[in-house]
């Protein structure tokens, strides 16, 4: 069974097709890269998966369960998490406080239901802090737990965002351009981290990314979108040599540049 399955997804905005009959399946513990030029439909695709956009046609399944049209919070409760292109950390809070606050926001109904039980609340707080510290340790940011969010570099903020996605122990992770604006050193950190998320935690990753080097190196399979349609799919080596992909996206000088 696939961790994530999209079947014949079509979405139009004002009569313009953003996605046309897009299908793909992501296996457990697989990194699936999604690439394509600007306007190809990549962001629309992940918005459909996480419930922020509803398809005109088609269906989305998460671990065999149809989630098409469900609220984002309900889909998240089934094991889906997402990172965004921009940081959403609170600059005036510490890294650990950001981690804890994020969990309380996502589990607010259950948290409020226990407010009259002081012991239960204290236990939940303790468990929340412990989960947060473990997630920070996993991404290599444990030593920054007491630093303010505004004191972190851009690359460090990206790692904390990934930690916040991991703290809920998802089975599927959507990552929207995690390498944007990163230095080569940070890019290598993200490369290693994605592999660890897959290999050590068995999490399926849908990776939308413009940094082709990262996608080609870390993905098990790649899906290429152009004008809302899938134009190629396969292992990195297959996609890299696909003439249609080269002409539509990578550019004719791609091989000559030694990518």
Residue pairs with C-beta under 8 A, 6 or more apart in sequence:
1 28
1 63
1 64
2 25
2 26
2 27
2 28
2 61
2 64
3 26
3 27
3 28
3 30
3 62
3 63
3 171
3 172
3 204
4 25
4 26
4 49
4 60
4 61
4 62
4 172
4 204
4 206
5 24
5 25
5 26
5 60
5 61
6 22
6 23
6 24
6 25
6 45
6 48
6 49
6 58
6 59
6 60
6 61
7 23
7 58
7 59
7 60
7 61
8 21
8 22
8 23
8 57
8 58
8 59
9 19
9 21
9 22
9 23
9 45
9 48
9 55
9 57
9 58
9 59
9 60
10 17
10 19
10 20
10 21
10 22
10 55
10 56
10 57
10 58
11 17
11 18
11 19
11 41
11 44
11 48
11 53
11 55
11 56
11 228
12 18
12 56
17 227
17 228
18 41
18 44
18 228
19 41
19 44
19 45
19 48
19 55
19 228
19 229
20 227
20 228
20 229
21 57
21 58
21 229
22 41
22 45
22 58
22 225
22 228
22 229
22 230
23 58
23 230
24 32
24 223
24 230
24 233
26 32
26 172
26 204
26 205
26 206
27 204
28 171
28 202
28 204
29 198
29 199
29 202
29 203
29 204
30 198
30 204
30 205
30 220
30 221
31 194
31 195
31 198
31 204
31 205
31 207
31 218
31 219
31 220
31 221
32 204
32 205
32 206
32 207
32 219
32 220
32 221
32 222
32 223
33 207
33 209
33 215
33 216
33 218
33 219
33 221
33 222
33 223
33 236
34 42
34 45
34 46
34 206
34 207
34 208
34 209
34 222
34 223
34 225
35 42
35 208
35 209
35 210
35 212
35 215
35 222
35 223
35 224
35 225
35 239
35 249
36 42
36 224
36 225
36 226
36 248
36 249
37 226
37 248
37 249
39 227
40 225
40 226
40 227
40 228
40 249
41 225
41 227
41 228
41 229
42 208
42 225
43 176
43 208
44 53
44 228
45 208
45 225
46 82
46 174
46 176
46 206
46 208
47 53
48 54
48 55
48 60
49 60
49 80
49 174
49 206
50 72
50 75
50 76
50 80
50 82
50 174
51 67
51 69
51 70
51 71
51 72
51 74
51 75
52 72
54 68
54 69
55 68
58 68
59 66
59 68
60 66
60 67
60 68
61 67
62 75
62 78
62 79
62 80
62 172
63 78
63 79
63 171
63 172
65 78
67 74
67 75
67 78
67 80
73 106
76 106
76 168
79 169
79 170
79 171
79 172
80 170
80 171
80 172
80 173
80 174
81 165
81 166
81 168
81 170
81 172
81 173
81 174
82 165
82 173
82 174
82 175
82 176
83 158
83 161
83 162
83 165
83 173
83 174
83 175
83 176
83 178
84 161
84 176
85 176
85 177
85 180
87 154
87 157
87 158
87 161
88 161
89 95
89 98
89 149
89 152
89 157
89 160
89 161
90 97
90 98
90 101
90 149
91 148
91 149
91 150
92 148
92 149
92 150
93 101
93 148
93 149
94 145
94 146
94 147
94 148
94 149
95 136
95 141
95 144
95 145
95 146
95 147
95 148
95 149
95 152
95 160
96 129
96 132
96 133
96 136
96 145
96 146
98 149
98 160
98 164
99 132
99 135
99 136
99 160
99 163
99 164
99 167
100 125
100 128
100 129
100 132
102 164
102 167
103 128
103 131
103 132
103 167
103 168
104 111
104 128
106 168
111 121
111 124
114 120
114 121
114 124
115 121
131 167
132 163
132 167
133 142
133 145
134 167
135 163
135 164
135 166
135 167
136 142
136 144
136 145
136 160
136 163
138 163
138 166
138 196
139 159
139 160
139 162
139 163
139 166
139 193
140 159
140 189
140 193
141 156
141 159
141 160
141 163
144 152
144 156
144 160
149 157
149 160
152 160
154 181
154 182
155 182
155 183
155 185
155 186
155 189
158 178
158 182
158 186
158 190
159 189
159 193
161 178
162 175
162 178
162 193
165 173
166 173
166 197
166 201
166 203
170 203
171 202
171 203
171 204
172 203
172 204
172 205
172 206
173 197
173 203
173 204
173 205
173 206
174 205
174 206
174 208
175 194
175 205
175 206
175 207
175 208
175 209
176 208
177 208
177 209
177 210
177 211
178 190
178 194
178 207
178 209
179 186
179 187
179 190
179 209
179 210
179 211
179 214
180 210
180 211
182 190
187 211
187 213
187 214
190 214
191 214
191 217
191 218
194 205
194 207
194 218
195 218
197 203
197 205
198 204
198 205
207 215
207 218
207 219
209 215
212 250
212 259
213 259
215 222
215 236
216 222
216 236
216 239
216 240
216 259
217 236
219 236
220 235
221 233
221 234
221 235
222 232
222 233
222 234
222 235
222 236
222 239
223 230
223 232
223 233
224 230
224 231
224 232
224 233
224 239
224 242
224 245
224 248
224 249
225 231
226 248
226 249
231 244
231 245
231 248
232 238
232 239
232 242
232 244
232 245
233 239
234 242
239 245
240 250
240 254
240 259
246 252
246 254
246 255
250 259
